[in-house]
Every structure is written in C-alpha cells, then in structure tokens.
Amino acid sequence: MLIVLAATAWASLALWYRVPAPELVRALAAGLFALLGIATSIALFGRLHLYAIALFIVAFALVLLWWSTIRPPEHADFAPDVSRQMTGTRDGDMLTLTNVRDFEWRSNTDFTERWTTKTYDLTKVRTLDLFMSYWAGPEMAHVIMSFGFEGGEQIAWSIEVRRRNGGKFSPLADLFKSNALVIVAAEERDVVGVRSNIRGEDVQLYRLNVSPEAARVLLLEYVADANALAKTPRFYNSITTNCTTVIVKMIRAVGDLIPLDWRLIVNGYLPEYAYDRGALDSQLSMQELRARAHIDEQARAAGLGPDFSRLIRIGVPSPVQAQ
C-alpha cells in the first residue's frame, strides 16, 4: 500500500507540474491519477485487488513513458544572468573560459549585462574557497566554490537553476523537471556580490585546506561538466543535481572517500561537515570559524568594485596562512 501511495504522489505531482496544458487541465490529470491511486489502495483489501493493481501498474507505466520523453530546452527565454552556459578549452597549462559572467548589479532588476572570455594559467592555481549564501534560514544555502590564482585573481563557480524570465526557484517544482541546469563561472563581485550586497543574503566565506594540485583537479572537473552540459542539457534537481553536489566533487578531488551524511542534503551545515573532514582550519573551533566567516559588512563596505575579492577576505581564517 505504501508503494502505491508513494507512486501516486509522485505521478500526480509530475502531471501537475509538467503536463503542457492550462492549469485546469493539469489539475484534472493530477486529480484523476490521485483518485486512481486511492481507489487502488482501497481495492488492495478486496477480492478485485489483482485487477486494481494491474490497472494501476499500466497507468503508472504510461506516466513513466511520458516522463522519459521530457527533455530540457536548449533554447528558451532564459533570465539574463543564466542565459549563457560557459565552456572551456585547455591548451597545455592555459585554460580559456568563454562566457564568464561579470554583471554590474545595481538591483535585482537593474544591471549591466557583461560576458567575457578569460584565460588562466593552471600552474598558478593556489587556493579553493567555499561560499555559503543563506537565503532561507540556517538549514539551506546556496553553495559557490571559488578558485584563487597567484596574484589574487579569483574565478567563482555556481550551479544554478536556469530559470526563464519571470520564473522563480521552487525546490518542490524542481524535483519534476521544471528547469534546466546551468553552470556559471563568474567574477566574485558578480556572483557573490549580488547575494551579499543586492539580495541581502547572509553570505559566509570558508577558506579550504586543499592543495593547489587538488584544486586544479576540481577546476578541470567543473570545466568538463560545463562542456558536457553545453552539449547535452540537463534538468536541475533539488536533491540529485544541485549546488551541493560540488561538495562530493571537492572530496573526490582530494582523494577522500565520501561517507553518507545528512549534511550533504541539509546543506546549511556543510561547513561543519567540511570541518569534520579536515577541510577547514582545525586550529580554530567551528564556532569561531562560523563567527568570522560572515562577510556581509565587508562586502557592502567594499562595494562591487575590482578590489572586492581581496577586501572580503580580510579577517577570514585561512588554513594556508596557519600552516
């Protein structure tokens, strides 16, 4: 019975969110399947339970068949900040990234759109940092990874919902193929600054205890994923394909095993997870690292100028410096 109810809930929501029809038609489709599931659950206790199960299986199989035909769009009226998928090419130690985002934000709706092509020397990768941007309390956050180069240059990476113009992020809807996935490579004053200075989110910065070699491996994994995504679009999924999955990549990059942990889902506590795995400065307590990780005041004082990345790191503990 529990299997029937779970399948009913999933199929009803899938029909509600993804049937390409007006709201009334979507509600009718979802409601009819829900009634079928309830009727099947009741029939399990009667003499006709085999017929009920067979009918339900056929109906559910048809939903699965339809579901398998849904593909993410390659072209749509995407919001400007997620309208382009970056790509990268490597020539020896030189990495060239196309469509690096460098927006000038004045508000959520007032900005100057700018996309650039930049070349980086992989031998000069030095650091890897974790940004946590809390937008809905302490349990959930958006995760951004940023690579630092000799000389102070940073390139930040953000896995985001490729929403359409006027669209909004919905964790429930995005379990049901509602939006495509996009991998953004951007200047920190853009992708971090829009969250700290424009949206007023609680942004925290953690300097990671990762070797330059491991950071380079992770950077190239990002590029490979972005190139693959440019060729074959994928859907964003609130659980399986989201901004938190980069943590798994980080652990793989340093050659560590990946133990199951609830903090990989309730990602607001990822800093504690990283601390337990030895990826943060162990000379300080996690409580002190949390207290010193908040960069909102520095970010607002710095403004979204060219010195943004240096100024927001003042006072943030670094395991590299501690060694």
Disulfide bonds with the S-S distance in Angstrom:
none
